[in-house]
C-alpha cells in the first residue's frame, strides 16, 4: 500500500489554499535527507541519503504547477516516479531560480519558508540573490498543522509499521543474551524488520548498562553484562510512514530495585494510555504519569527528562520524530487523527535507566494503540 497520487495532489492544493489565505505569493518547502517529511508529504518520494546532499525543495508559486528541486542522483529516479512533472536537480539552483520564479521576480512578493531551519545558507543565498526584493516569511507551522492530523490511509500504513515493530521487539526478547554487543542487537532488530519488508525510519538505538543514562546512543561494541538494562528503540517504516516503539530488556542477574522499577514503568504506561482523551490538553499525559510516579518515589527519575523536547512523547508520521511535542508545557489540544509516540523515561536509577514507548492514534472517542505488544503483555515480560 502507498499513498496514492490523488491524495498527494489534494495535499498540495490544500497547502496552496493555505498559502493564499495567508497572503503569500509563493511557498518554498524544504526538507533534508534525514528529516524528509516536509517534502515526502507532497511527493511520496524519500531520497536515499548519505550518497549526496539529498534534499527536496518544493516550490508553489501562485497557481502555477509545482516545481521540485532534488539532489542530482536522486533526481534520476524522482523524475520517473513522482507525480510532479517539473523535477530539477538542486545543484543547478542558481541557473533555474530565475526561470521558476519568473512570474514574481521584481514584484515585492511575500514568499513563505517552510523548513527554513533545514534550508542551507548557501541555497538561501541563491534564492535571495534572485528574489532580493521579496519578503521571506518563516511559516513552518502552516505545514505542521496539516501534517499532524493523519488520513485513514496514513494511519493504515503506520499500523503496518507498528505491527512489524512489535514483531521485532518480541523476537529480540528471544535473542538478546549476555556477551552480545549493542551493535549485534541492532543487527538482529534490523534483520527481522527488513525481512518483514520494512524500511528504516531512523537509526536503531541500542544502549546497555551505563549507556542507558544517555537519552540517545549509537550502538557500540560494548558487550551486554549480567543485570544490565538494554534499551532498544527500533523504528521501521512502511510506505514511508514510521513507527517509534521501544522496550527495555532487563538481563538475568539484575537487582530487585531494577526489576521493580521496570515493572512499575510498564504498569504506568498501561494505565495512562487508555485514559488519554481527544480534545483535552496534551499536558494531561505528563500529569497522569507524574501522579503515578511521584507517590512511588520516581519523580526525580522522571521530571528532569520530561521537561525538554519530546519529554513524554511526540508526533510520529513520515518522520520518526515530528511535531507536536508532548511535555509538561504542551498547551495544545489532542485532536482525532493525531498519531503520537507515548514514552516513559526513567533515568538516574542505580545502573542506568529505561524507556518504554509505543505509538497511538487519537480517535473521536479515545485512543487506538498502533503498538500492542507492551499493552497486551504482563508488566514483567521484558525482565529475563
matplotlib code that plots the C-alpha trace (Angstrom):
import matplotlib.pyplot as plt

x = [0.0, 1.2, -0.3, -2.0, -1.5, -5.0, -4.2, -0.8, -2.5, -5.2, -2.5, -0.7, -3.8, -4.8, -1.3, -1.8, -5.1, -3.4, -0.7, -3.4, -5.3, -2.0, -1.5, 1.6, 2.6, 4.7, 5.9, 9.3, 9.0, 12.3, 13.3, 16.7, 17.9, 17.4, 14.1, 12.4, 8.8, 8.1, 8.9, 7.7, 4.3, 3.7, 5.8, 5.7, 9.4, 12.0, 15.5, 18.3, 20.8, 24.5, 25.5, 25.0, 23.1, 19.6, 17.0, 13.6, 12.6, 9.1, 8.1, 4.5, 4.2, 0.7, -1.5, 1.3, 2.1, 4.6, 8.4, 10.5, 14.3, 16.1, 19.6, 21.3, 21.5, 18.0, 16.7, 17.1, 14.6, 12.4, 11.7, 10.4, 8.3, 6.8, 3.6, 5.1, 6.1, 8.7, 11.6, 15.1, 18.5, 19.2, 22.9, 21.7, 19.6, 21.3, 20.5, 16.9, 15.6, 15.1, 13.0, 11.0, 10.2, 9.9, 6.3, 7.0, 10.5, 10.6, 7.1, 7.9, 6.4, 5.8, 7.4, 6.7, 9.5, 8.6, 11.5, 13.7, 15.5, 16.8, 17.4, 21.2, 22.5, 24.1, 20.8, 19.0, 21.6, 21.0, 17.2, 17.7, 20.1, 17.5, 14.5, 16.1, 13.0, 10.9, 9.8, 10.7, 8.2, 9.0, 5.8, 6.7, 3.7, 1.3, 2.5, 2.8, -0.9, -1.7, 0.7, -0.2, -3.7, -3.4, -5.7, -7.1, -4.5, -1.6, -2.8, -3.2, 0.5, 1.6, -0.4, 1.6, 4.8, 3.7, 2.9, 6.3, 7.9, 6.0, 7.2, 10.8, 10.8, 9.1, 11.7, 14.6, 13.5, 14.3, 17.7, 19.3, 21.9, 24.8, 28.0, 26.2, 27.3, 24.9, 25.8, 24.8, 21.4, 20.8, 21.7, 19.2, 16.4, 17.2, 17.4, 14.0, 12.4, 14.0, 12.9, 9.3, 9.6, 10.2, 12.4, 14.3, 12.6, 15.7, 18.9, 18.4, 19.1, 20.6, 22.2, 23.1, 24.4, 25.8, 25.0, 21.3, 22.0, 22.0, 18.8, 20.2, 23.2, 24.7, 25.1, 28.7, 30.9, 30.1, 29.2, 26.0, 26.6, 24.5, 21.9, 22.1, 19.2, 19.3, 17.2, 16.1, 14.4, 13.7, 11.8, 10.6, 8.8, 6.2, 5.3, 7.5, 5.4, 7.2, 6.7, 8.6, 8.4, 10.8, 11.3, 13.9, 15.1, 16.5, 19.1, 19.3, 21.2, 19.6, 18.8, 15.3, 15.4, 15.8, 13.1, 10.6, 11.2, 10.8, 7.7, 6.2, 7.0, 5.0, 2.2, 2.2, 2.2, -0.7, -2.7, -2.2, -2.6, -6.3, -7.1, -5.9, -8.9, -9.4, -9.9, -8.1, -4.9, -1.8, 0.0, -2.5, -0.4, 2.5, 0.2, -1.2, 2.3, 3.6, 0.6, 1.5, 5.3, 5.6, 3.9, 6.1, 9.3, 10.3, 9.6, 13.3, 14.0, 11.2, 10.8, 14.2, 13.7, 10.1, 10.8, 12.6, 11.6, 9.7, 9.5, 6.7, 6.3, 5.9, 4.2, 5.1, 4.4, 6.6, 9.4, 10.0, 10.0, 7.8, 5.6, 3.9, 6.0, 4.5, 5.9, 4.6, 4.1, 2.2, -0.9, -2.5, -5.5, -5.2, -7.1, -8.7, -6.2, -3.1, -0.5, 1.7, 4.5, 3.9, 7.0, 8.1, 11.8, 13.2, 16.9, 19.4, 18.4, 21.2, 22.8, 21.2, 17.7, 15.0, 12.4, 9.1, 7.4, 4.5, 2.5, -1.2, -3.7, -6.2, -9.8, -13.1, -13.7, -10.3, -7.2, -6.3, -3.0, -1.0, 1.7, 0.0, 2.9, 3.6, -0.1, -1.0, 1.8, 2.3, 4.4, 7.4, 7.6, 10.9, 12.6, 14.7]
y = [0.0, 3.5, 7.0, 7.5, 10.3, 11.8, 12.2, 13.8, 16.3, 17.1, 17.8, 20.1, 22.1, 22.3, 23.7, 26.2, 27.3, 27.9, 29.9, 32.2, 32.5, 33.9, 36.4, 34.6, 34.7, 31.6, 28.8, 27.2, 23.9, 22.4, 19.0, 17.5, 13.9, 13.0, 14.8, 14.3, 14.6, 18.1, 17.0, 13.4, 14.6, 16.0, 13.7, 10.3, 10.2, 9.6, 10.4, 7.9, 9.7, 9.6, 9.3, 13.0, 16.1, 14.7, 17.4, 18.0, 21.6, 22.1, 25.4, 26.6, 29.9, 31.4, 28.9, 27.5, 23.8, 22.9, 22.6, 20.1, 20.5, 17.4, 16.0, 15.2, 11.4, 11.2, 13.2, 10.4, 8.2, 11.1, 12.3, 8.8, 8.2, 11.4, 12.9, 16.4, 16.9, 19.7, 18.0, 19.7, 18.9, 21.3, 21.6, 23.8, 26.0, 29.2, 28.5, 27.6, 30.0, 32.9, 30.7, 29.0, 32.3, 34.4, 35.4, 37.1, 38.5, 42.2, 42.2, 42.6, 39.2, 37.6, 34.1, 31.7, 29.4, 26.0, 24.1, 27.2, 25.6, 22.9, 25.1, 25.5, 29.1, 28.6, 27.7, 30.5, 33.0, 31.8, 32.3, 35.7, 37.0, 36.4, 37.5, 40.2, 42.5, 39.7, 39.4, 36.0, 34.8, 31.7, 29.7, 26.1, 26.0, 26.1, 22.6, 21.3, 21.9, 19.9, 17.0, 16.5, 15.1, 11.9, 10.5, 6.9, 5.9, 7.3, 5.6, 2.3, 2.4, 3.4, 0.4, -1.9, -0.4, -0.8, -4.5, -5.1, -3.2, -5.4, -8.5, -7.2, -6.4, -9.6, -11.5, -9.7, -10.9, -14.4, -13.4, -10.9, -12.6, -11.7, -11.1, -9.8, -6.3, -3.4, -3.5, -7.1, -6.4, -3.6, -6.0, -8.6, -5.9, -4.6, -8.1, -9.1, -5.8, -5.8, -9.5, -8.4, -5.8, -2.7, 0.3, 2.0, 5.2, 6.2, 4.8, 2.0, 2.9, 0.2, 1.1, -1.0, -0.7, 2.7, 3.9, 3.9, 7.1, 8.9, 9.9, 8.6, 6.5, 4.9, 1.2, 0.3, -2.7, -2.7, -6.3, -6.7, -7.8, -9.6, -7.4, -4.7, -2.6, -2.9, -0.2, -0.9, 1.8, 0.4, 2.5, 0.7, 2.4, 1.1, 3.2, 6.0, 6.1, 5.3, 3.7, 4.6, 1.7, 0.9, -1.6, -2.0, -5.5, -6.4, -9.1, -12.0, -11.2, -7.8, -6.3, -6.2, -2.4, -2.5, -5.2, -3.4, -0.1, -1.6, -3.5, -0.3, 1.6, -0.9, -0.6, 3.2, 3.1, 0.6, 2.7, 6.1, 5.3, 4.1, 7.3, 9.7, 11.5, 13.6, 17.4, 17.5, 19.5, 17.5, 18.2, 15.9, 13.0, 14.3, 15.0, 11.5, 9.9, 12.1, 11.4, 7.7, 8.1, 10.6, 8.6, 5.6, 7.7, 8.0, 11.7, 12.6, 9.9, 11.2, 15.0, 16.1, 14.0, 15.2, 19.0, 19.3, 18.4, 15.1, 14.7, 12.2, 11.8, 13.4, 13.2, 10.4, 10.0, 10.5, 11.3, 9.2, 12.4, 15.3, 17.9, 18.2, 17.7, 16.2, 17.8, 19.2, 22.6, 21.3, 23.5, 22.3, 20.0, 16.4, 16.1, 13.0, 11.8, 12.7, 9.9, 10.1, 8.2, 8.0, 7.3, 6.9, 7.5, 6.9, 7.6, 8.0, 4.7, 2.5, 1.0, 3.3, 3.9, 2.7, 3.8, 2.3, 3.6, 2.9, 4.8, 5.6, 7.2, 9.7, 8.8, 10.6, 8.6, 7.8, 6.1, 3.4, 1.8, 1.0, -0.8, -3.5, -5.6, -3.6, -3.1, -6.8, -8.4, -8.6, -6.0, -8.2, -9.6, -7.8, -9.0, -12.0]
z = [0.0, -0.9, -0.6, -4.0, -6.5, -5.8, -2.1, -2.9, -5.3, -2.7, -0.1, -2.5, -3.3, 0.3, 1.0, -1.8, -0.4, 3.0, 1.1, -0.4, 2.9, 4.5, 1.6, 0.4, -3.3, -3.1, -0.8, -0.6, 1.3, 2.2, 3.8, 4.1, 3.8, 7.4, 8.0, 4.7, 5.8, 4.6, 1.0, 1.1, 2.4, -1.1, -3.4, -1.7, -2.6, 0.1, -1.0, -0.3, 2.0, 2.6, -1.0, -1.6, -0.3, -0.7, -0.1, -1.5, -2.2, -3.4, -4.9, -5.1, -7.0, -7.3, -9.1, -11.3, -11.4, -8.6, -9.2, -7.2, -6.7, -5.6, -5.2, -8.5, -8.1, -6.6, -9.5, -11.9, -10.1, -8.8, -12.3, -13.2, -10.1, -8.6, -9.8, -10.2, -13.8, -13.2, -11.4, -11.4, -9.8, -6.9, -7.7, -10.6, -8.4, -9.4, -13.0, -12.5, -9.9, -12.4, -14.7, -11.9, -10.1, -13.2, -12.5, -9.2, -9.7, -9.1, -7.6, -3.9, -3.4, 0.0, 0.0, 2.8, 4.0, 5.4, 6.8, 7.0, 9.9, 7.5, 4.5, 3.9, 3.9, 0.5, -1.1, 0.7, -0.6, -4.2, -3.8, -2.1, -4.7, -7.5, -5.4, -3.4, -3.3, -1.8, 1.8, 3.2, 5.9, 8.1, 8.3, 9.0, 11.4, 8.4, 7.3, 10.8, 11.2, 8.1, 8.8, 12.4, 11.7, 9.6, 7.0, 7.2, 4.6, 6.6, 9.8, 8.0, 6.9, 10.4, 11.8, 9.5, 10.7, 14.3, 13.7, 12.3, 15.3, 17.7, 16.0, 16.0, 19.7, 20.6, 18.5, 20.2, 23.6, 22.4, 21.0, 23.4, 25.6, 27.9, 25.9, 22.8, 21.7, 21.2, 17.5, 17.3, 18.9, 16.4, 13.6, 14.9, 15.0, 11.5, 10.1, 11.4, 10.3, 6.8, 6.4, 7.1, 4.4, 6.4, 5.7, 8.5, 9.6, 11.6, 13.0, 15.5, 19.1, 21.4, 24.7, 27.6, 31.2, 31.9, 28.3, 29.3, 31.2, 27.9, 26.1, 22.8, 21.8, 18.7, 19.1, 20.2, 20.7, 24.4, 25.5, 27.5, 31.1, 33.7, 35.3, 32.6, 31.3, 27.5, 25.8, 22.2, 20.2, 16.7, 14.1, 11.0, 8.1, 5.7, 2.6, 4.2, 7.4, 10.6, 13.9, 17.1, 19.5, 22.3, 25.1, 27.8, 28.5, 31.9, 31.8, 34.2, 37.4, 38.0, 41.3, 42.7, 42.5, 38.8, 38.3, 40.4, 38.6, 35.1, 36.1, 37.6, 34.4, 32.4, 34.8, 34.4, 30.6, 30.6, 33.0, 31.3, 27.6, 27.9, 29.8, 27.0, 25.5, 22.4, 22.7, 26.1, 26.7, 25.8, 29.1, 30.9, 29.6, 31.7, 34.6, 34.6, 34.5, 37.3, 39.5, 39.5, 39.6, 42.4, 45.2, 44.2, 44.6, 40.9, 40.4, 40.5, 37.8, 35.6, 35.9, 34.5, 31.4, 30.8, 30.6, 27.3, 23.8, 23.4, 27.2, 27.3, 23.6, 20.2, 16.9, 14.5, 10.8, 7.8, 10.3, 13.3, 15.4, 14.2, 15.8, 18.1, 21.3, 24.4, 27.6, 30.8, 29.0, 25.9, 25.8, 22.5, 22.3, 21.3, 18.1, 16.4, 13.8, 15.6, 15.9, 18.9, 20.5, 24.2, 26.2, 29.7, 30.5, 34.0, 34.4, 37.2, 38.7, 40.1, 37.0, 34.4, 33.2, 30.8, 28.2, 27.3, 24.2, 21.9, 19.2, 19.5, 17.2, 18.8, 17.8, 18.2, 21.4, 22.9, 21.6, 19.1, 20.1, 17.0, 19.0, 21.1, 22.4, 25.5, 26.3, 25.9, 27.9, 31.6, 33.4, 33.7, 30.2, 29.4, 32.6, 31.6]

ax = plt.figure().add_subplot(projection="3d")
ax.plot(x, y, z, "-o")
ax.set_aspect("equal")
plt.show()
